[in-house]
Amino acid sequence: MEKKIKSVYFFEAILLIFIVMFKIIVLNSYQEFSLWVSGLFMLAFAIISYFTFGFVRDKDYLKSTSIKIVIISLLVYLLIIYLLGFFLGFSYSLFNKNLLATLKYVVPYLILFTSIELTRYIILKKTTNKLQIIILTIEFIVLNIIIGINGLNLEGFKRIFIITSTIILPIIANQSLCSYITYKISFIPSLVYILVIELYAYVVPFVPSLGNYLRSVFGLILPFMIYFELRKAVKYKEKYSAASARTLRNTLTIVTVSFLLILISLTSGIFKYQLVAIVSESMEPTYYRGDAVIITKKEASEIKEGEILAFNLGTGIITHRVTKITNNGSIYTFITKGDNNNLEDIYEIHNEHVIGTVDYIVKYAGYPTVIVNDLFEKR
């Protein structure tokens, strides 16, 4: 037993040396090959770990339950963020119609993440030492952070805050979750989770424009929700028999699928709407700073005088009331004014700037955005 403990520490020391060398040498001198280097090293590391420690067979019934929990949680997550996308808008993803161009980025990630999860499983199944579990998790956190922030601008408090909240904290949460799943159950549920979270943007043409605030929130909530669900399954397994666990699994599947069907039914028909937080006082008292408005997307020809127009001149979405409309054939020009402003806006809005009209107000829903915005303005 003591020999195995020493072997685990030795492997963790080798991994630490690689991470340091990867940061100092590979990222500085061979950045374009960094993903392949990290992926191939982890693959070799996984193979050597396999021949050193062997491979422990996991509990099939708990693995199956955990895979279902992870998949259903991911489906709910993707459904929610894509529904939010119909409010907040979409942006182009990393998807490329050229299969070879897509594989150029996806394959090294597949090798890297699969090798990490195999290595994690092989090593964690050979130790009950909490310090070794923590060390291995921290090493994978550091490796993923180094890869995740590679090439990003880290100058200034605002940039560091955004990168920390949207990249670093979710990586910490995801890697901690994967270590829990792997140690308690199997590497397959953790592999499914990490591959979907990290690579889904490569296989879909559009991703929701959630903004930094929601990206950070979802990046932390999802792994914690999966952790609590899996923790219940593990405790249930420890308390009851495998047959009871199968009953729980089937019940969970039926309830979750029913919930998804109800959710889809209730949310159908909202695709022409967009939710926007209000960060200025220009439209008071119609709505206030910290409120959120729901924009109904419309063509320029559908806009009428007196309506609150939502438009974007390239600096963000503005919602002001239309005071005058002129048109030259199919070309429309709008003059607008904030209800709380003394003068009309100095700019003109044309067809290409129009998003739609404000039809609904959600009180106080925009305050999280306002608070974060104020924090950055003060800095």
C-alpha positions as CSV (number, residue, x, y, z in Angstrom):
1,M,0.0,0.0,0.0
2,E,2.8,2.4,0.9
3,K,4.5,1.6,-2.4
4,K,1.3,2.6,-4.3
5,I,1.1,5.8,-2.3
6,K,4.7,6.7,-3.3
7,S,4.0,5.8,-6.9
8,V,1.0,8.2,-7.0
9,Y,3.1,11.0,-5.6
10,F,5.8,10.2,-8.2
11,F,3.3,10.5,-11.0
12,E,1.9,13.7,-9.6
13,A,5.4,15.1,-9.4
14,I,6.0,14.2,-13.1
15,L,2.7,15.9,-14.0
16,L,3.7,19.0,-12.1
17,I,7.1,19.1,-13.9
18,F,5.3,18.9,-17.3
19,I,2.9,21.7,-16.4
20,V,5.8,24.0,-15.5
21,M,7.7,23.1,-18.6
22,F,4.6,23.4,-20.7
23,K,4.0,27.0,-19.4
24,I,7.7,28.1,-19.7
25,I,8.8,26.4,-22.9
26,V,5.9,25.2,-25.0
27,L,3.6,28.2,-24.7
28,N,6.5,30.6,-25.2
29,S,8.2,28.9,-28.1
30,Y,5.8,26.5,-29.7
31,Q,2.4,28.1,-29.0
32,E,0.7,26.8,-32.3
33,F,1.5,23.2,-31.3
34,S,0.6,23.7,-27.6
35,L,-2.7,21.7,-27.7
36,W,-1.1,18.8,-29.5
37,V,1.8,18.8,-27.1
38,S,-0.5,18.8,-24.0
39,G,-2.8,16.2,-25.5
40,L,-0.1,13.8,-26.6
41,F,1.7,14.1,-23.3
42,M,-1.5,13.4,-21.3
43,L,-2.2,10.4,-23.6
44,A,1.3,9.0,-22.9
45,F,0.8,9.7,-19.2
46,A,-2.5,7.8,-19.3
47,I,-1.0,4.8,-21.0
48,I,1.9,4.7,-18.5
49,S,-0.5,5.1,-15.6
50,Y,-2.6,2.2,-17.0
51,F,0.4,-0.2,-17.1
52,T,1.6,1.0,-13.7
53,F,-1.6,0.9,-11.7
54,G,-4.0,-1.2,-13.8
55,F,-7.7,-0.4,-14.5
56,V,-10.4,-1.0,-11.8
57,R,-13.9,-1.9,-13.1
58,D,-16.6,0.4,-11.8
59,K,-20.1,-0.2,-10.6
60,D,-22.2,-0.5,-13.7
61,Y,-25.6,0.4,-12.2
62,L,-24.3,3.5,-10.5
63,K,-22.3,4.5,-13.6
64,S,-25.5,4.2,-15.8
65,T,-27.5,6.3,-13.3
66,S,-24.7,9.0,-13.2
67,I,-24.4,9.1,-17.0
68,K,-28.2,9.8,-17.2
69,I,-28.0,12.5,-14.6
70,V,-25.1,14.2,-16.4
71,I,-26.8,13.9,-19.9
72,I,-30.1,15.2,-18.6
73,S,-28.5,18.0,-16.7
74,L,-26.5,19.0,-19.8
75,L,-29.7,18.9,-22.0
76,V,-31.6,21.1,-19.5
77,Y,-28.6,23.5,-19.4
78,L,-28.4,23.8,-23.2
79,L,-32.1,24.2,-23.5
80,I,-32.2,27.0,-21.0
81,I,-29.2,28.9,-22.5
82,Y,-30.6,28.6,-26.0
83,L,-34.0,29.8,-24.9
84,L,-32.2,32.7,-23.3
85,G,-30.5,33.2,-26.6
86,F,-33.8,34.1,-28.2
87,F,-34.1,37.0,-25.7
88,L,-30.4,38.0,-25.6
89,G,-29.4,37.2,-29.1
90,F,-26.9,34.7,-30.7
91,S,-23.3,35.0,-32.0
92,Y,-21.3,32.8,-34.3
93,S,-19.6,29.9,-32.6
94,L,-16.3,28.2,-33.4
95,F,-18.2,25.9,-35.8
96,N,-16.7,25.5,-39.3
97,K,-18.4,23.8,-42.2
98,N,-15.1,22.5,-43.4
99,L,-14.7,19.2,-41.6
100,L,-10.9,19.2,-41.7
101,A,-10.8,22.7,-40.2
102,T,-13.1,21.6,-37.4
103,L,-11.1,18.5,-36.7
104,K,-7.9,20.5,-36.5
105,Y,-9.2,22.1,-33.3
106,V,-11.4,19.3,-32.0
107,V,-9.0,16.3,-32.2
108,P,-6.3,17.7,-29.9
109,Y,-9.0,18.7,-27.4
110,L,-10.5,15.2,-27.6
111,I,-7.2,13.6,-26.9
112,L,-6.4,16.0,-24.1
113,F,-9.7,15.7,-22.2
114,T,-10.1,12.0,-22.7
115,S,-6.5,11.4,-21.5
116,I,-7.0,13.6,-18.5
117,E,-10.1,11.7,-17.4
118,L,-8.5,8.3,-18.0
119,T,-5.5,9.4,-15.9
120,R,-7.7,10.8,-13.2
121,Y,-9.7,7.6,-13.0
122,I,-6.7,5.3,-13.0
123,I,-4.9,7.2,-10.3
124,L,-7.8,8.1,-8.1
125,K,-9.1,4.5,-8.0
126,K,-5.7,3.5,-6.6
127,T,-5.7,5.9,-3.6
128,T,-7.8,6.9,-0.7
129,N,-5.3,9.6,0.4
130,K,-7.2,13.0,0.3
131,L,-4.0,14.9,-0.2
132,Q,-3.2,13.0,-3.4
133,I,-6.7,13.6,-4.6
134,I,-6.5,17.3,-4.0
135,I,-3.0,17.6,-5.6
136,L,-4.1,15.8,-8.7
137,T,-7.2,18.0,-9.0
138,I,-5.2,21.2,-8.5
139,E,-2.7,20.1,-11.2
140,F,-5.5,19.5,-13.7
141,I,-7.1,22.8,-12.7
142,V,-3.8,24.6,-13.3
143,L,-3.2,22.9,-16.7
144,N,-6.7,23.8,-17.9
145,I,-6.4,27.4,-16.7
146,I,-3.0,27.7,-18.5
147,I,-4.6,26.4,-21.7
148,G,-7.9,28.4,-21.2
149,I,-6.3,31.8,-20.7
150,N,-3.5,31.3,-23.3
151,G,-3.3,34.4,-25.5
152,L,-5.8,36.4,-23.6
153,N,-5.1,40.0,-22.5
154,L,-4.6,40.0,-18.7
155,E,-3.9,43.7,-18.3
156,G,-6.2,45.7,-16.0
157,F,-8.6,44.8,-13.2
158,K,-11.6,44.6,-15.5
159,R,-10.0,42.1,-17.8
160,I,-8.8,40.0,-14.8
161,F,-12.2,40.1,-13.2
162,I,-14.0,38.9,-16.4
163,I,-11.4,36.2,-17.1
164,T,-11.6,35.0,-13.5
165,S,-15.4,34.9,-13.4
166,T,-16.0,33.4,-16.9
167,I,-13.0,31.1,-17.3
168,I,-11.0,30.4,-14.1
169,L,-13.9,29.8,-11.6
170,P,-15.8,27.5,-14.0
171,I,-12.7,25.5,-14.6
172,I,-12.1,25.1,-10.9
173,A,-15.8,24.0,-10.5
174,N,-15.7,21.6,-13.5
175,Q,-12.4,20.0,-12.5
176,S,-13.5,19.5,-8.9
177,L,-16.8,17.9,-10.1
178,C,-14.9,15.6,-12.4
179,S,-12.6,14.5,-9.6
180,Y,-15.7,13.8,-7.4
181,I,-17.4,11.8,-10.2
182,T,-14.3,9.8,-11.0
183,Y,-13.4,9.0,-7.4
184,K,-16.9,8.0,-6.4
185,I,-18.2,6.5,-9.6
186,S,-16.5,6.4,-13.0
187,F,-14.6,8.4,-15.6
188,I,-17.3,8.0,-18.2
189,P,-19.8,10.5,-16.7
190,S,-17.1,13.0,-16.1
191,L,-15.8,12.5,-19.7
192,V,-19.2,13.0,-21.1
193,Y,-19.7,16.2,-19.1
194,I,-16.3,17.8,-19.9
195,L,-16.5,17.0,-23.6
196,V,-19.9,18.5,-24.0
197,I,-19.1,21.6,-22.0
198,E,-15.8,22.2,-23.7
199,L,-16.6,21.2,-27.3
200,Y,-20.2,21.8,-28.0
201,A,-19.4,25.2,-29.5
202,Y,-17.4,23.5,-32.3
203,V,-20.4,21.5,-33.5
204,V,-23.2,24.1,-33.5
205,P,-23.2,27.2,-35.8
206,F,-24.5,29.6,-33.2
207,V,-24.1,30.1,-29.4
208,P,-26.2,32.3,-27.1
209,S,-24.8,35.7,-26.3
210,L,-25.2,35.4,-22.6
211,G,-22.8,38.1,-21.6
212,N,-20.1,37.8,-18.9
213,Y,-22.6,37.9,-16.0
214,L,-24.7,35.0,-17.1
215,R,-21.8,33.0,-18.4
216,S,-20.2,33.2,-15.0
217,V,-23.4,32.2,-13.2
218,F,-24.2,29.2,-15.4
219,G,-20.5,28.2,-15.4
220,L,-20.7,27.8,-11.6
221,I,-24.4,26.7,-11.1
222,L,-24.3,23.7,-13.6
223,P,-21.4,21.8,-12.0
224,F,-22.8,22.4,-8.5
225,M,-26.3,21.1,-9.5
226,I,-24.8,18.0,-11.0
227,Y,-22.7,17.5,-7.9
228,F,-25.7,17.6,-5.6
229,E,-27.7,15.2,-7.8
230,L,-24.8,12.7,-8.1
231,R,-24.2,13.0,-4.3
232,K,-27.8,11.9,-3.7
233,A,-27.3,8.9,-6.0
234,V,-24.1,7.9,-4.3
235,K,-25.7,8.2,-0.8
236,Y,-28.7,6.3,-2.1
237,K,-26.4,3.5,-3.4
238,E,-24.6,3.3,-0.1
239,K,-27.9,3.0,1.8
240,Y,-29.9,0.8,-0.5
241,S,-29.4,-2.1,-2.9
242,A,-28.7,-1.9,-6.6
243,A,-32.3,-2.7,-7.3
244,S,-33.5,0.3,-5.4
245,A,-30.9,2.4,-7.2
246,R,-32.4,1.3,-10.5
247,T,-35.9,2.3,-9.3
248,L,-34.5,5.8,-8.4
249,R,-32.8,6.1,-11.8
250,N,-36.0,5.2,-13.7
251,T,-38.1,7.6,-11.6
252,L,-35.6,10.4,-12.1
253,T,-35.6,9.8,-15.8
254,I,-39.4,9.9,-16.1
255,V,-39.7,13.0,-13.9
256,T,-36.9,14.9,-15.7
257,V,-38.2,14.0,-19.2
258,S,-41.7,15.1,-18.2
259,F,-40.3,18.4,-16.9
260,L,-38.5,19.0,-20.2
261,L,-41.6,18.3,-22.2
262,I,-43.6,20.7,-20.1
263,L,-40.8,23.3,-20.3
264,I,-40.7,23.1,-24.1
265,S,-44.5,23.4,-24.3
266,L,-44.6,26.4,-22.0
267,T,-41.8,28.3,-23.7
268,S,-42.8,27.7,-27.4
269,G,-43.6,30.8,-29.5
270,I,-41.2,33.3,-27.8
271,F,-38.5,33.3,-30.4
272,K,-39.1,36.9,-31.5
273,Y,-38.3,38.4,-28.1
274,Q,-35.1,39.7,-26.5
275,L,-34.5,40.7,-22.9
276,V,-32.3,43.8,-22.3
277,A,-31.2,45.4,-19.0
278,I,-31.6,49.1,-18.5
279,V,-28.4,50.8,-17.3
280,S,-29.3,54.5,-17.8
281,E,-32.0,56.9,-16.5
282,S,-33.0,58.3,-19.9
283,M,-36.4,56.7,-20.0
284,E,-37.7,57.5,-16.5
285,P,-40.4,57.3,-15.4
286,T,-41.5,54.8,-18.1
287,Y,-39.0,52.4,-16.7
288,Y,-36.0,52.8,-14.4
289,R,-32.4,52.0,-14.3
290,G,-32.1,48.4,-13.0
291,D,-35.3,47.3,-14.8
292,A,-35.3,45.0,-17.8
293,V,-37.3,45.3,-21.0
294,I,-38.6,42.7,-23.4
295,I,-38.1,43.8,-27.0
296,T,-40.4,42.5,-29.7
297,K,-38.3,42.2,-32.9
298,K,-39.8,44.1,-35.8
299,E,-39.0,45.4,-39.3
300,A,-38.5,49.2,-39.7
301,S,-41.8,49.4,-41.7
302,E,-43.7,48.1,-38.6
303,I,-42.5,50.9,-36.3
304,K,-44.9,53.7,-35.4
305,E,-44.5,57.2,-33.8
306,G,-44.8,57.1,-30.1
307,E,-43.5,53.6,-29.7
308,I,-40.3,52.9,-27.8
309,L,-37.7,51.8,-30.4
310,A,-34.9,49.4,-29.6
311,F,-31.9,50.0,-31.9
312,N,-28.1,49.5,-32.0
313,L,-25.7,51.9,-33.6
314,G,-22.7,49.7,-32.8
315,T,-22.2,50.8,-29.2
316,G,-24.9,48.6,-27.6
317,I,-28.7,48.5,-27.5
318,I,-30.6,51.8,-26.8
319,T,-34.3,52.1,-26.1
320,H,-35.8,55.5,-26.8
321,R,-39.2,56.8,-27.9
322,V,-39.8,57.5,-31.6
323,T,-40.7,61.2,-32.2
324,K,-40.6,61.3,-36.0
325,I,-40.5,58.9,-38.9
326,T,-39.6,59.7,-42.5
327,N,-39.3,57.2,-45.3
328,N,-38.0,57.2,-48.9
329,G,-39.5,54.1,-50.4
330,S,-38.3,51.3,-48.3
331,I,-35.6,53.3,-46.5
332,Y,-36.9,54.6,-43.1
333,T,-35.3,57.2,-40.8
334,F,-36.2,57.5,-37.2
335,I,-35.7,60.4,-34.7
336,T,-35.9,59.4,-31.1
337,K,-35.8,60.9,-27.6
338,G,-35.4,59.6,-24.1
339,D,-38.5,60.4,-22.0
340,N,-36.2,61.8,-19.3
341,N,-34.2,63.8,-21.8
342,N,-34.8,67.5,-22.7
343,L,-33.7,67.2,-26.3
344,E,-34.1,64.7,-29.1
345,D,-31.2,62.4,-29.9
346,I,-28.6,64.0,-32.3
347,Y,-28.3,60.8,-34.4
348,E,-30.6,59.3,-36.9
349,I,-31.7,55.6,-36.9
350,H,-32.1,53.7,-40.2
351,N,-33.4,50.3,-41.2
352,E,-30.2,48.4,-40.4
353,H,-30.1,49.8,-36.8
354,V,-33.6,48.7,-35.9
355,I,-34.2,45.8,-33.5
356,G,-37.8,46.2,-32.5
357,T,-40.0,47.9,-29.9
358,V,-40.3,47.7,-26.2
359,D,-43.6,46.1,-25.2
360,Y,-43.0,44.7,-21.7
361,I,-41.1,45.7,-18.6
362,V,-39.6,43.4,-16.0
363,K,-39.0,45.3,-12.8
364,Y,-35.6,45.0,-11.1
365,A,-34.5,42.1,-13.4
366,G,-31.6,44.2,-14.8
367,Y,-29.9,45.0,-11.4
368,P,-27.2,42.3,-11.6
369,T,-26.0,43.9,-14.9
370,V,-26.1,47.4,-13.4
371,I,-24.1,46.4,-10.3
372,V,-21.4,44.8,-12.4
373,N,-21.3,47.7,-14.8
374,D,-21.1,50.2,-11.9
375,L,-18.2,48.2,-10.4
376,F,-16.2,48.5,-13.6
377,E,-17.1,52.2,-14.1
378,K,-15.8,53.0,-10.6
379,R,-12.5,51.2,-11.4
